[in-house]
């Protein structure tokens, strides 16, 4: 068994020279919101869900991005309501949010 049931990485990378990046799309705030929400739901900790910040995930032009493991499902999001939908549908309900899924 893996230490975490699901591991979610939010790209929070800041690129130089005004290049497109997830940090410019408020990715750190989205990560903080998701982490707090998972904690309030009692879904954090060993055997449950871990929310992590990540450096560049190399999909900057599609950002902001996050990826859910072990499924390897990539998402983009526009705002906190999108993040909440991913939490409710995918992380809690087991259903991939197709409208936010990246190929």
Secondary structure, 3 states (H helix, E strand, C coil): CCCCCEEEEEECCCCCCCCCCHHHHCHHHHHHHHHHHHHHCCCECCCCEEEEEECCCCCHHHCCEEEEECCCEEEECCCHHHHHHHHHHHHHCCCCCHHHECC
